[in-house]
Amino acid sequence: MGTMIDIQAADGGSFKGYLALPEKGSGPGIVVLQEIFGVNANIRGVCDYYAEEGYVAVAPDLFWRMEPGVDLGYGEADFKKAFGFLERFDQPQAVADIAATIAALRSHPACKGKVGAIGFCLGGTLAYLTAAKTDVDCAVGYYGVGIEQLLDAAKEISCPLQLHLGELDKYTPPEVVEKIRDGLKDVPEAEVYVYPGADHGFSAKGRAQYDKPASSMAHSRAIALFRRVMGPHYDLSALWDMHCYYEFATRDVPATMSTMVAEPYVNHIPTMTGGVGQKHLARFYQHHFVNSNPADTKLIPVSRTIGADRVVDEMLFCFTHDTEIDWMLPGVKPTGKYVEIPLVAIVCFRGDKLYHEHIYWDQASVLVQIGLLDPANLPVAGQETAKKLIDETLPSNTLMKRWAESENQAAE
C-alpha cells in the first residue's frame, strides 16, 4: 500500500520513511516507530493497518545514521545484527529525527488535523520519549524497554499516553511495571495496561511471541485513544445497519461485500460457519447465507453498544425453519418449527468498513425448539431463553433442581 518518502533531518541530510495513505487519500497522521529490526515488513504492515483505519501513517528509518534501509526478520542472525544496531543507537538523536518526521507529516498535503505516534519495542520507549520531548498530540507505546530509567521525563508529558506491556515480558517484570505506574501517576492522561500471559513482542505477527487476543485488545485501546484525540469519527451504528439491510432486506451480496474491508472474515461461533477473505466470504454469503434465510426472518434489537472500533448488538433472532439454514443448522432438513433465540453480534471495523463479525447464540436452544434435542434431564431450554431476555421477571433457576433447597437459607 505504501511508498517511500524523503524526510529532512533538522541537522542536515535526509532519511527515508514508509508512507501509507488511507483509501480516501487524507486523514490525521500517525508516526509508526520501529523495533530494533528496522522498518521491516511488520512495521510497514502496521502503517498499512492504520491507513485502513483512516490515518496517514509514516514509519521513519531511525537507523539511517548507522545504515539506511535496515529491514530484518526475526531469525537468530537477524536478532544478532539488530542488537548490534541497538548498541550503537543514539536515543536523543532519534527523538530529534522523530520530531522532524512529525513536522514533515504535519506539512504533508494528505495529513489533515493532528498527529499521534505509536511504537513497538525500541519504538515503544521512543513513543514515551516522543510524548515528553515533541509536540505530538498523543502517543502509544508497546513493550518499551528501559522506560523506568527515563521517568524524569514524565513531568514533560502534556499529551495522552498509553503503554502496553506483557505480563511475561522479562524486560518489564512486575516491579518495573509498578515503578512505571508510580512514575506516571501525576501525568493526567497516562494509561498502563498489562496483558496476562503475553510476552515481549506480543503484537508482532512475525514473532513466536505473537499473542492475538492481547494484540487485539491493545489495538482496540490504542484506536480508542487515537479516535478520541484525533478522529476520524465514523457512524459505526449506521454502517452496521446498512450492512444488515443488504444482508436481510435486499439480500444483495455485492452490496453486502462493499461494506467490508478487502479481506474480511465472519465467524458464526456455535457452528464455525462463515468465511475468511473476500472470495471465500462472498461465496459463503451468496450460496449459504444471504439467500438461505427463511422468508420471515426477523431481527429484534434489544441493546447496542458502540465503541471506537466495534459495535456489539444484542437481539432476538426469529424465524420459521421452513428452509435449510446452512450457517445455523447445516444439514438439517426444514422442520417447520418457529424459533426465537437471543443472538449477540460483535462487529469490528477498520475505518468505515467492517473487518470481522463474531456471532454468538445458544445452539442447544435452537435444537430444542426444532425438536432435535430433548431438554428432559438436560440443563437446556427452548424459547424460554428468548422470553426471559425480554421479561426479566419470568422465573429464574428453573433448570436448577437444587434451587428449592436454598429456599429458607440465609445468604452469608
Disulfide bonds with the S-S distance in Angstrom:
none
